[in-house]
Amino acid sequence: MKGYIFKRLINTIPILIIVSILIFLFIHMIPGDPARLLAGQNATIDEIQLMREHLGLTKPLYVQYFNFIKTIFSGELGNSIKTGLPIKDMLAPRFKPTFMLAILSILWATLFGVVAGIISAVNRGKALDYFIMIGAISGISLPLFWLGLMLIQIFSVNLGWFPTGGVDSFKSYILPAVTLGA
């Protein structure tokens, strides 16, 4: 088992490298000039060139890629263009709710999937099996945004059981976790 896990982890390294290269290249293919954007509309050509040098955009593409990888591993994500604040400081307060939502949605999907699978296996070929199969296919097929809106409409707006937004209590996580777990 350990050998299998080790082999799978080793096999993910080339995939991660390829994905990082593709992300880097896609970022560079986005139309527009980030230096011009950061320098402002009234910036002179010299100011834009200084901004390109400051951002490292005048260096060869492979050097830019290695700097990109280095900043990812260092955890220094730079500053927001809009606010000027460090991006990691902007992400930090959002990490706990996101992590909590991810864990709850995985728990919900696992619990519901195992229970539904057991019930379906025990009642193989019966109406309940087909009903569970329709539910499973619906959960995969329905667009998440639509399912989320319907759950909010029914359980938040009509019944008033859950809040419509925010992160006030544990109840705030239930509808989003059910939506993502579907």
N, C-alpha and C positions, 0 to 999 in steps of 0.2 A: 504494500500500500504506500509506504514512504517513497519507494522508487517510482511509483506511478505519479504521485504528487510532484516529486522533484522533476520528473521528465516533463510534466505539463507546465511547470513553472519555467523551465528552461526553454520550452517551445514558445512561451509567450514573449520572450525577449525580442526576437526578430519582428513579431507583430507590433509590439510597442514602438520599436524603432521606425518601422514603416509608417505607422499611424502618426508619430510625431513629425516625420518628414512631410507627410501629406498635409497635416495641420499647418505647419510652417509655410509650405508653399501656397496653400489656399489663402492664408493671411496676406501673403505678398501679392496674390492675384486680385485682391479686392481693389476695385477702382478708387482712385483718389490718392492724394499724397498726405500722409499723416503729419509730415513736417509743415506743410502749408496750413493744415488745419490747426496745429498747435501754435504756429507763429501768429496766426490771426489773418483777417482779410486784408488789412492795410500793411502787411509785412513786405519789406523789400526782398529782392532776390538774394541779397547777401544774408539777410536775417533767416530766410528759409534755408539757405545752404548751411548756416551755423546750426540751425535746428536739426537738419539731417545728420550733421557730424555729431551733434550731441546725442541723438538717438541711435547712432551707429549704423545709419542707413547707407553710408558711403563705403562701408567695408564690404569685402567680397561676401557672397551669399553663404558660403560654407562657414565663414567666421560668424556671421549673424546667426546661423543655425546653432552653432556650438554655444554662443552666448545665450540664445533662447533656452537651450537645454540646461545650461548652468543656472540660469535664473529660476527655472522650474524646480530644480533640485535644492536650490538654496532657500526656497520659500519666499523670495523677494519678487513679488508680482508687479512691482512698479506702482505708479500713481494713476488715479482716474483722470481721464481727459476732462471730464465734466466738472468734478469737484476739486481735483488736485490732491485729494486725500489718498493715503496708501490703500491699495486694493485689499491687502490682507486684513487691515483694520476694518474695512467695510464688510468683509466676508465673515469675520469672527463672530459677530453677534447673531448671524444667520445660520451658523454651523449647527448649534444645538437643536433648534427646531427642525432643521433639515434631516439631521441624523435620527432624531426621534421619529419623524415621519417615515423615514426609510425602514427603520427597525419595525415599527408597527405595521407597515404595509406588508413587509416580508412575513411577519408572524401571522397576520390575518390570512394572507394567501396560502401559507403553509398549513395553518390550522384548517381552514375551509377546504383546501384541496385534499388533505389527508382524510378528513371526515367524509367529504363527498365521494372520494375514491373508495373508501371502505363500504359506504352505503351502496354505492353503485355496484361494487363487486359482489356484495351479498345478494343484491336484487338483480342480478345479471339477466338481461332480456325482458325485464318487467317494465311497467309504466314508469316507476320511480327512476330506474336506470336511464330511460330516455329523457325524462324530465331533467335529471342532473346533467346529462350530455348536452341538452339544449342550453342549460344555464352556463356550462363551461364554454361552449362555443360562443354564446352571447358575450360572456365576460372578455373573451379574446377579441371578438369582432367589433364590439361597440367602441366608438371613439371616446377616449378618456374625458375630453372636455365636455362632451354631451352627457355622459354618465354622471360626471361631477355636477353639472348644472341641474340635472334631473334630481339627484340626491339632495342638493341644496333646496330646490323648489319644494320637494315633498317633505323632507325631514326638518328643514330649517324654517322655510317660509310658511308652509301650510300647517305643519304640526307643531313647530316651535321647539322641537326637542334639542336641536344643536344650534350653535352660533353660525352665522353666515360667513364670518371671516375672523381673522385675528388669531392670536395664540394666547387666550386668557386662561384656559384650563385644559385638562386632559380631554374634555369633550370636544375641544377645537380640533383635535387630531383624528377623531373617529371617521368623519365623512371623507376627508382626503386619504386616509389610510385604506378605507374600503374601496375608494375609487382606484387608487394605485394598485391595490392588491387584486383587483378584478382582472 
